[in-house]
Amino acid sequence: MTSAVAETKILGDPANLQGFKTSGGVLVSPGKVIWTAYLTNDKTAPSGTVLLDLNGRDFLTFQNIMMIAGTGNPGLVLGTTSHSTSITFKDCTMTGYAQRLVNYTSIANSAANWTFNQCTFYSIQGGNAILITLTTSGSADYDSNFQFKNCEFLGDMSAGLSITAAGGGASTFRGGGVDVYHCLFNTRAGVSTVSASISTSIPCTVYNSVFASGQGTAISANAASQILEDFNLIYNATARSNVDVGASSVAGTTYAPLVELGQFRYTGELPRNYFMPMVNSPWLGFNAASGGPNVDISNRPRPSGGNSASYAVGPHERHDFGTKGSSSGSSVLTLLGPGDHDFLAPLDAVAASISAYGMYDSGHGSGSPPYLLITNGSEIGIADASAVMTGASGLWELLTVPVTAASAGFVTARFVSRAAASGGNAYFRSASVK
């Protein structure tokens, strides 16, 4: 494993599709997969040993795991014992009382190729949630390729930092390339470089993100040109330090924070993720720099719910925004602009088909027509499949996806609009399982 050249995956199995059993032969109940430093029980002090010491291991992907730190520093992931490359964390939650959750140190002239995708970090005590030390080089500046996409950073509002890039070593040339796309920072400070030994020719970048604490400095650099930022929404008391203003960024209280904070509890709406933009939120259709992911933190398509071809700012789009009724009839689900709406479809362990009628108007455009997607069926043996409209605008068309479940259960039927511009509509009706 210390000389790996291909990916190895460590996957949480919350549905227990693999049929794991206890030492007594009892099937393990489905539930969150938790990797924890609380070794005795959840009410006894945790271990001070780092949870995951990579120690030179490469090409590893960790997915669907909740990691709970102990009292060490770092508490969760250590990448300093020996250089580890090509490490991916996806759909993971990283939390604990440790001052630092992840600690990484590079080797000069060597790309890290680390990615955190759709992860949530909750550092209870504050400190630097992520500390990346880029060793200086004797030959040239280099790109560390350390990326954060669709991540949330939550924690200590009085002292917490989120992503910190530091420099190490006495050589002339420097490392850079810590890149942030579509993240949310609800901590005192967001992204910072704290050393003169960070590259200005290969800068760190921060795009499409929300800084929502109202305190501290959102984006700060030790020297000018170490960080480039744009297309960000910044509520922090100080937006930037030693960082040029992005032409499409918005700072201050200009944009109302119209986001979901649990309102569904008393409005009778569908449950929604915290910090998902509300209907007509200025976070929707905010625009986006190139290079950002085309799905959001829920792994659902961008853009969605803003009646705009532009992405929302931060990790969340608005989904399940369909409305009842339109000029086509009161029993029709209407999606205005691009986006998606999900329903659960029940299935028995027999051959069946999931169907719905679809239609789109001229404002939607025919270049990428609407479609019906069947997804989230792996637990009952159903792979993703879709039926895409082929007809002209203004005509109802039957969309059918055949399915055969290995056992009774549910799949997600997703209606998708791919409207080319605002004002375009997609319609769906008469959904059925037969």
DOKEKE-605161 format. One line per 2 residues: their letters; for each residue x, y, z of C-alpha. Coordinates in steps of 0.02 Angstrom, whole numbers, plus 32768, in hexadecimal, padded with zeros to 4 digits. Each point is the difference from the previous one (the first is absolute). Example, Ala and Ser with C-alpha at 12.3 -4.5 7.8 and 13.67 -1.06 7.14 Angstrom:
2
AS> 8267/7F1F/8186 | 8045/80AC/7FDF .
//
This chain:
434
MT> 8000/8000/8000 | 8094/8078/8015 .
SA> 8022/7FF6/7F44 | 7F4E/7FFF/7FBF .
VA> 7FE1/803C/7F4E | 7F43/7FE3/7FF6 .
ET> 7F6C/8034/806A | 7FC8/7F9D/8098 .
KI> 7F57/802F/804A | 7FCC/7FF9/80B7 .
LG> 7F44/8012/7FF4 | 7F81/8014/808A .
DP> 7F6B/7F8D/7FE4 | 7F71/8054/805F .
AN> 7F7E/7F8C/7FB3 | 806C/7F66/8026 .
LQ> 7FF1/7FC3/7F4D | 8095/7F8D/8021 .
GF> 7FA4/7FA2/8089 | 807D/801C/808D .
KT> 7FDD/7FA2/80A1 | 8034/8012/80B5 .
SG> 8076/7F83/8052 | 7F63/7FA6/8038 .
GV> 7FC3/7FEA/7F4E | 7F76/8084/800B .
LV> 7FE8/806E/7F66 | 803A/80B2/8024 .
SP> 7F70/807C/7FF7 | 800C/8089/7F7B .
GK> 8040/80A5/8041 | 808B/8080/7FF9 .
VI> 80B1/7FBD/7FF4 | 8062/8054/808C .
WT> 80BD/7FFE/8015 | 801D/8045/80AE .
AY> 8086/8026/8080 | 7F83/7FDC/808B .
LT> 803F/7F51/801B | 7FAE/7FD2/80A6 .
ND> 7F56/804E/7FE7 | 7FB7/80A7/7FCC .
KT> 8006/8045/80B2 | 80B5/7FD8/802A .
AP> 8093/806D/7FCB | 803D/7FD5/7F50 .
SG> 80AC/7FCB/7FCA | 8086/8082/7FDE .
TV> 8042/7F9C/7F6B | 7FDB/8041/7F51 .
LL> 7F73/7F9F/7FB1 | 8051/7FE8/7F54 .
DL> 80BE/8009/7FEA | 801A/7FED/7F44 .
NG> 80BC/7FE9/8015 | 802C/7FFF/7F47 .
RD> 7F68/7FA1/7FC1 | 7FC4/803B/7F55 .
FL> 7F68/7FF2/7F8D | 7F7E/7FED/808A .
TF> 7F4A/8036/7FFB | 7F96/800B/809D .
QN> 7F44/8014/7FE8 | 7F5F/8000/8069 .
IM> 805B/8002/80A7 | 7FE6/806B/809A .
MI> 80A7/801F/8055 | 8004/803A/80B6 .
AG> 80A3/8045/8043 | 8050/7FE5/80A7 .
TG> 806B/807A/8063 | 809A/7FF6/7F91 .
NP> 803D/8089/7F8D | 7FD4/7FD8/7F79 .
GL> 7F6F/7F98/8038 | 7FCC/7FAE/7F5D .
VL> 8077/7FF8/7F6D | 80BE/800B/8002 .
GT> 805F/8011/7F5D | 80A8/8039/8044 .
TS> 8054/7F5E/8035 | 8029/7FDB/7F4A .
HS> 7FBF/8052/7F63 | 7F5A/7FB5/7FC4 .
TS> 7FB8/8028/7F55 | 7F5A/7FE7/7FA6 .
IT> 7F91/7FFF/809B | 7F45/8020/7FF0 .
FK> 7F7B/801A/8085 | 7F4E/8003/7FBE .
DC> 7F5A/800D/805D | 805C/7FFB/80A6 .
TM> 7FDB/805C/80A2 | 8097/8032/8068 .
TG> 7FE1/803F/80AE | 8044/8004/80B0 .
YA> 804C/8068/808A | 80AE/8003/7FB5 .
QR> 8049/80AB/7FD6 | 8036/7FBA/7F58 .
LV> 7FA7/7F7A/7F9C | 8076/7FE7/7F6C .
NY> 80BB/801E/7FF5 | 8062/7FEB/7F5E .
TS> 80B5/8026/7FCF | 803B/7FF6/7F4D .
IA> 80A3/7FCB/7FB0 | 804C/8086/7F91 .
NS> 7FD2/7FF6/7F46 | 7F80/7F78/8021 .
AA> 7F45/8017/7FE6 | 7F95/7FC4/808F .
NW> 7F66/7FDC/7F95 | 7F90/8006/809A .
TF> 7F46/8020/7FEC | 7F78/801E/8081 .
NQ> 7F58/7FF3/7FA6 | 7F54/8018/804F .
CT> 8046/7FF7/80B0 | 7FCD/8058/80A1 .
FY> 8080/803A/8081 | 7FC8/802E/80B0 .
SI> 8090/8036/806F | 7FB5/801B/80AB .
QG> 809A/804D/8053 | 8038/806D/7F6F .
GN> 80B4/800E/7FC7 | 8032/7FD4/7F4E .
AI> 7F85/7F7C/7FC3 | 8074/7FDD/7F6C .
LI> 80BA/8029/8005 | 8060/7FE7/7F5D .
TL> 80BC/801C/8008 | 8051/8015/7F56 .
TT> 80BA/7FDC/8004 | 806D/8078/7F9C .
SG> 805F/7FC5/7F66 | 80AF/801B/7FBF .
SA> 7FCF/7FFA/7F48 | 7F54/804B/7FD8 .
DY> 7F56/8031/8046 | 7F88/7F6D/7FFD .
DS> 7F45/7FDC/8007 | 7FCC/7F99/8097 .
NF> 7F53/7FDD/7FB2 | 7FA5/8000/80A7 .
QF> 7F46/8017/7FDF | 7F62/801E/8064 .
KN> 7F5A/7FF1/7FA4 | 7F4F/8012/8044 .
CE> 803B/7FFB/80B5 | 7FBA/804F/809F .
FL> 806B/8044/808D | 7FA8/8019/80A7 .
GD> 8049/8026/80AA | 8043/807C/807D .
MS> 7FC0/80AD/7FD1 | 8078/805A/8074 .
AG> 80A6/7FB6/7FC8 | 7FE4/7F7A/7F7E .
LS> 8060/7FF9/7F5D | 7FD6/7F8B/7F73 .
IT> 8087/7FE7/7F7B | 80B0/803E/8021 .
AA> 8093/7FF0/7F89 | 80AB/8014/804E .
GG> 80AF/7FF8/7FB7 | 8092/7F97/803D .
GA> 80B8/7FF7/7FD7 | 8088/807D/7FD0 .
ST> 8008/7FE6/7F44 | 7FD9/808A/7F84 .
FR> 7F6B/7FB8/7FA1 | 7F55/7FE1/8048 .
GG> 7F64/7F95/7FF9 | 7F4F/803C/7FD9 .
GV> 7F5F/7FC0/7FB5 | 7F8A/7FE9/8093 .
DV> 7F59/8016/7FA6 | 7F52/801B/8049 .
YH> 7F5E/7FF1/7F9D | 7F4B/8013/803B .
CL> 8020/7FF2/80BB | 7FAA/804B/8098 .
FN> 8063/8049/8090 | 7F9D/801F/809F .
TR> 809E/801D/8066 | 805A/809E/8037 .
AG> 807E/7FF6/7F73 | 7FFB/7FA0/7F5D .
VS> 809A/7FEB/7F92 | 80AC/8044/802B .
TV> 80B8/7FF6/7FD3 | 806C/8023/8098 .
SA> 80AF/7FFC/7FB6 | 8067/8060/7F82 .
SI> 8033/7F56/7FBC | 7F60/7FE7/7F9A .
ST> 8009/8010/7F43 | 7FC0/809B/7FA7 .
SI> 801A/7FB5/7F53 | 7F92/7F6B/802B .
PC> 7F86/8053/8077 | 7F7C/7FB2/806E .
TV> 7F50/8022/7FC1 | 7F56/801A/8051 .
YN> 7F65/8000/7F90 | 7F43/7FF4/800F .
SV> 8001/7FF6/80BE | 7F9F/804D/8091 .
FA> 8052/8049/809B | 7F75/8011/807E .
SG> 8043/8022/80AE | 7FF2/80BE/800A .
QG> 80A4/8001/8060 | 80BA/7FF5/7FD9 .
TA> 8050/8004/7F53 | 7FB9/7F92/7F79 .
IS> 8098/7FF2/7F8C | 80AD/8038/8036 .
AN> 80AE/7FEF/7FB6 | 80AD/801D/8047 .
AA> 802E/8059/7F5F | 7FA8/8043/7F67 .
SQ> 7FDD/7F86/7F70 | 8008/7F65/806E .
IL> 7F41/7FEF/7FF6 | 7F89/8026/7F71 .
ED> 7F47/800E/8027 | 7F62/801F/7F9B .
FN> 7F46/7FD8/7FF9 | 7FF8/7FF8/80BE .
LI> 7F7B/8041/8079 | 8051/8045/809D .
YN> 7FA7/8033/80A1 | 8099/8003/8072 .
AT> 802E/80A0/805A | 809E/800B/7F94 .
AR> 7FF1/7FB8/7F52 | 80B8/7FF8/7FCD .
SN> 80B1/8022/8036 | 808B/800B/7F7D .
VD> 7F86/7FB7/7F81 | 7FC2/805D/7F66 .
VG> 7F44/8016/7FF3 | 7FAD/7F85/7F8A .
AS> 7F9E/805D/7F7B | 7F65/7F93/8019 .
SV> 8009/7FEC/80BD | 7F84/8053/8077 .
AG> 8032/8037/80AF | 7F9A/804C/808D .
TT> 7F46/7FF5/8026 | 7FC1/8025/7F50 .
YA> 7FBB/7F50/7FE3 | 7F7E/7FC1/807B .
PL> 802F/7F56/804C | 7F62/7FA9/7FC4 .
VE> 8030/7F4D/802A | 7FAE/7F6A/8051 .
LG> 801D/7FF7/80BB | 7F7E/7F7F/8030 .
QF> 7F66/8064/7FCE | 7FB0/7F63/7FBB .
RY> 7FD8/7FCE/80B4 | 7F74/8080/800A .
TG> 7FD3/801F/7F4A | 7FD4/7F4E/7FD0 .
EL> 807F/7FFD/7F71 | 8075/7F73/7FD0 .
PR> 8098/7FF1/8073 | 8092/805E/7FB4 .
NY> 80BA/800E/8021 | 8038/808F/806F .
FM> 8049/808F/7F98 | 7FA3/7FCA/7F63 .
PM> 7FC3/80A0/7FA9 | 7F48/8028/8015 .
VN> 7F8B/8029/7F70 | 803A/80A3/7FAD .
SP> 809E/8005/806B | 8088/8070/7FB8 .
WL> 8076/7F6E/801D | 7FAD/7FA8/7F6C .
GF> 803D/8023/7F51 | 8092/805F/804B .
NA> 8074/7FD5/7F6F | 809A/7F93/8008 .
AS> 80B6/7FFC/7FCF | 803D/7F75/7F90 .
GG> 8041/7F62/804F | 7F76/7FE7/8080 .
PN> 7FA5/7F59/8012 | 7F61/7FE6/7F9A .
VD> 7FA9/7FAD/8094 | 7FE3/8046/80AF .
IS> 8022/7FBD/80AF | 7F6B/7F8A/7FEE .
NR> 8049/7FBC/7F5E | 7F6C/8049/7FA1 .
PR> 8010/8066/7F60 | 802F/80B7/7FF0 .
PS> 7FAF/8078/7FE2 | 7F5A/7FE0/8055 .
GG> 7F71/8066/8045 | 8037/80B0/7FD4 .
NS> 7FAD/8014/7F56 | 80AF/8022/7FBF .
AS> 8085/7FAA/7F9A | 8080/803D/8082 .
YA> 8033/7F9B/8099 | 7FD2/8030/80B3 .
VG> 808B/803F/8070 | 803B/7F86/8085 .
PH> 7FE9/7F43/8008 | 7F42/7FF7/7FEF .
ER> 7F87/8015/7F6F | 7F44/8001/801F .
HD> 7FAD/7F5B/7FD0 | 7F4E/7FBD/8007 .
FG> 7FBC/80AA/7FCE | 7F78/7FC7/7F89 .
TK> 7F57/8055/800B | 7F53/7FBB/7FDF .
GS> 7FA1/803D/7F6A | 8029/8066/7F67 .
SS> 7FB2/8030/7F5C | 8004/7F47/7FD9 .
GS> 7F8D/7FCB/808D | 7FEE/7FFC/80BE .
SV> 8043/7F4E/8015 | 80A7/8029/7FB1 .
LT> 80A7/8014/8059 | 8057/8099/7FB8 .
LL> 80BB/8022/800A | 8029/80B4/7FD4 .
GP> 80B3/800C/7FC3 | 8083/7F76/8013 .
GD> 7FF9/7F8B/8094 | 7FB5/7F61/8046 .
HD> 7F76/7FBA/806D | 8004/7F56/8057 .
FL> 7F7B/7F83/8032 | 800E/7F55/8052 .
AP> 7FBD/7F71/7F97 | 7FD3/7F5B/805A .
LD> 802F/7F5D/7FAA | 7FE3/7F48/801C .
AV> 807E/7F7B/7FCE | 7FB5/7FE9/7F53 .
AA> 801B/804B/7F54 | 7FAC/80AA/7FF5 .
SI> 800B/80A8/7FAC | 7FFF/80B2/8041 .
SA> 7FAC/807B/7F8B | 7FCC/80B5/7FF2 .
YG> 7FCC/8077/7F77 | 8075/8091/7FDC .
MY> 7FF2/809F/7F9C | 8063/80A1/7FEC .
DS> 7FDC/80AB/7FB7 | 805F/8064/7F7F .
GH> 8058/8063/8088 | 804F/7F60/8041 .
GS> 8052/7FD7/7F5A | 801A/7F58/7FAD .
GS> 80BF/7FF7/800A | 7FFB/7FA4/80A7 .
PP> 7F4D/7FC3/801A | 7FB5/7FCC/80A8 .
YL> 800F/7F4E/803D | 7FCA/7F83/8083 .
LI> 808E/7FB5/8068 | 7FF3/7F68/8071 .
TN> 8089/8006/8083 | 802F/7FCE/80B3 .
GS> 7FCD/7F4C/7FE1 | 80A0/7FA2/802A .
EI> 7FB7/7FBD/80A2 | 7F7F/7F9B/7F9C .
GI> 8071/7FD9/7F6C | 7FCB/8087/7F85 .
AD> 8083/8064/7FA1 | 7FE1/80B4/7FCA .
AS> 7F9B/800D/7F5E | 7FA6/808A/7FA4 .
AV> 7F85/8029/7F76 | 801F/80A2/7FA2 .
MT> 7F7E/805E/7F9A | 8018/7FFB/7F44 .
GA> 7F68/805F/7FC1 | 7FE2/80B7/7FD9 .
SG> 7FCA/8085/807C | 7F48/800C/802E .
LW> 7FDE/7F45/7FEF | 7FE5/7F83/808C .
EL> 8073/7F69/7FF4 | 7FFD/7F5F/8066 .
LT> 80A4/7FDD/8059 | 8018/7F4D/803E .
VP> 808F/7FAE/805F | 7FF6/7F42/8018 .
VT> 803F/7FC0/80A9 | 800F/7F59/8059 .
AA> 8022/8009/80B9 | 805D/7F76/8059 .
SA> 7F97/8021/809B | 7F71/8071/8031 .
GF> 802F/80B3/8024 | 8006/80B0/7FBB .
VT> 805B/805D/7F78 | 8006/80BA/7FD8 .
AR> 7FA2/803C/7F67 | 8050/80A5/7FD0 .
FV> 7FAF/8079/7F86 | 8087/806D/7FB1 .
SR> 7FED/80A4/7FA2 | 8094/803B/7F98 .
AA> 7FB8/80A8/7FCC | 8080/8064/7F9F .
AS> 7FCB/80A6/804B | 7F8E/804E/8082 .
GG> 7F48/7FF7/7FD8 | 800A/7F53/7FB1 .
NA> 7F89/7F7D/8046 | 8000/7F44/800B .
YF> 7F60/7FA3/802F | 7FE1/7F51/8044 .
RS> 7F5E/7FA5/8025 | 7FAF/7F56/8019 .
AS> 8093/7FAB/8055 | 7FE2/7F47/8020 .
VK> 8052/7F5B/8030 | 7FBC/7F68/7FA3 .
//
